[in-house]
């Protein structure tokens, strides 16, 4: 119960509605609810452990047991929920005990002697605060505790190790015996990914830890949460506008402090856990493959290409990217030697990944023949609009395939820039005809405006959804009181984006139209097997058919329509 109480109060520190604390009423209720949840969990384990302890039972015995369990769960006397007074009493007792017992060591300077002294002070204290004109009891954390929670240094810990999955449990063996091995190919593919051993890039980890422990802002590592810098208060008899502006600045200061604390917690999570290959620049920079391979000539080139890609030099032919790395080899070696003084790496798009590849290339070139270097470094690859790539391949769409890099080219194609160009052509044509909306957007169409809509179009984004996406990108061009104008103009621009995407990927949209028509006809067909089943609501038989298909991975998909509600159910055929 002690651990539950501590965790609940620490959690409420950031969500309790009070700066550096929480409302006392909310605190005791939350602790009471947490205790009730733990009590119910333990009771359920004990009850079901007794009920289902006997393994060998026939079907009728199991049904009887389940009926008894369901009856007991509905019986109000068997497991009555705690009401608010009980939550308050239980939470109040535990919170009160913790407030009186919990201490924190604090270091300070004696004002008389000037010596540094240490003492124990309460980690929590109860006080009062006026909120919206009401005097409320609040529970606050000691400032030293808050500072320690936000600035604790990253310590070395035992890293997880790869262990083969044991498949000898009774439950697992039962599934394996019932399997028809139709989906073994999918499992084999997932096992290749799941069983790939990895390790932490210690050199990059040390640099990140160094900047983290300074407590200062560096790249995307936020600084330690300091005391909130409140704006200068206004006089009691100040003008209403001045008071309103003060409240606005006060709220902004609190929000910025809260956001900074959240960002630091997020970064700390990545440093301490780091258990997946997906993530942002900082996360990806921390991982290496456990098993290395000799790079060879092509592998060495790909390390250089990766450096150019993460630096932002990725819209040129591959040979130019290799040349970029060769020209900057001295910078690369200098960064690997001392990343704190030589900060060429922080100027790129993804600095932490640049730092990692600098270490790798510099180490390779310490050998007489760098192609003999054994590398553990992951070179990341990314597709261009994967959904459009699939449709372009299905429909044999040559132009669409070229724009999404399915066809060889001297330099990578950018489908978003191409679509933006098509939209600009349509806007210019309408502007010449005197269309006021086209004239307004004539110099405001960029790659960023169309990117999200192009990306999601192939996945079935609706016009309303695309309207919201594009409005988000252009809303800053409108005034605060121009909502109606923004809605009208954005609707015009969204229609142009849809037309441009359809023009470029006509084959993909024809395939989508065919699939939609096929689904419509299937759902309207009559299922003969439903005539014998009249148990539907109001005894009305459901004659509609479901769209069912089997993917190349032997996974059966079922899209069912029932009472005008749509469901997508996925099942694995073993």
PyMOL commands that set and color helices and strands:
alter all, ss='L'
color gray80, all
select helices_A, chain A and resi 2-15+24-51+59-74+84-101+143-151+170-178+184-194+202-214+240-272+281-284+296-311+318-327+329-337+344-347+351-364+370-372+386-395+398-403+415-432+436-441+447-457+463-477+483-504+506-524+528-530+537-539
alter helices_A, ss='H'
color red, helices_A
select strands_A, chain A and resi 17-18+21-23+103-109+116-122+124-131+134-141+198-200+287-289+293-294+374-375+547-550+555-562+565-572
alter strands_A, ss='S'
color yellow, strands_A
deselect
rebuild
show_as cartoon
